[in-house]
Structures are given as structure tokens and as C-alpha cells.
Amino acid sequence: MNKQATVQLPHSFRHIRLELARSKDFPRGSTAHGYEFVAPLDGKAHLDPALWSKHRSRCLVRRFWGEAEESGHLVHKPGGAEHALWAFDYSAAAPHGEETGYRFGAHAFRAGEYVSIGDDAGETHTFRVVAVAPLP
């Protein structure tokens, strides 16, 4: 059995769902465009870099964009303002290489909040946090 599958994650890990917020192309937003990811949150609902570092291989992301889906990892890179840089990193075979969260380290991940993500084409999209739930 895979040892990683048997290791229990700390209780601060959450399953987070983001959906595309209202925009010019989607005036009502879109439930078919967004992300689901697993990440540790601290007491203020901010991403926890120390716990991420200990369990980075378990911080998975799924990007859903209409009919297309991609899977990857939440990554934390040094440098930049507001607790360095958080991004979603996909395999080299995926059409999207990396998408960067705008000031992810400073945002609270609570239902109803908004976050922005820049894609590899240089466009930034706003997403609404629709769910933050403990892992099963």
C-alpha cells in the first residue's frame, strides 16, 4: 500500500472550490470554470506555508474549464510580496504550464471571498470562493 495514502493530513487541510466570478465573457459567472484544490489553512484562513512544505505532494489542484480538465499541484515559490508566490503547477504535457494566484498569501479562503488567478497567457481572472470544507 502507498505510504502517502495511509498518512493522515493535519486537521487544518481543506478542500477549496473556486468558481469563475462575473466578467465580460460570463456576466453571471460560471460554475463550469474554476478550480478545486487541497491546501492547509491557518487560523485566519490563509494558506499555511509551513504545513504546505511538510505535505506539498498532497496539495493537489484540479482545473475545470468547460469540458477540459487538468490536474497539478499547489506550489509555493520564494520571492515576491505577501509571503512569496503561490501558483498552480501542471505537468509539462498540459496546455497550461502554471497559473499564479494574485496575493494568495494575503487572502483569506472563506466562502464568499474573491481571489484572482493569472493564467499562462497573461490574463487575470477573478474567482469566488464557493466552498471550504474539511477533508473527509
Secondary structure, 3 states (H helix, E strand, C coil): CCHHHHCCCCCCEEEEEEEECCCCCCCCCEEEEEEEEEEEECCCCCECHHHHHHCHHHCEEEEEECCEEEEEEEEEECCCCCCCEEEEEECCCCCCCEEEEECHHHCCCCCCCEEEEECCCCCEEEEEEEEEEECC
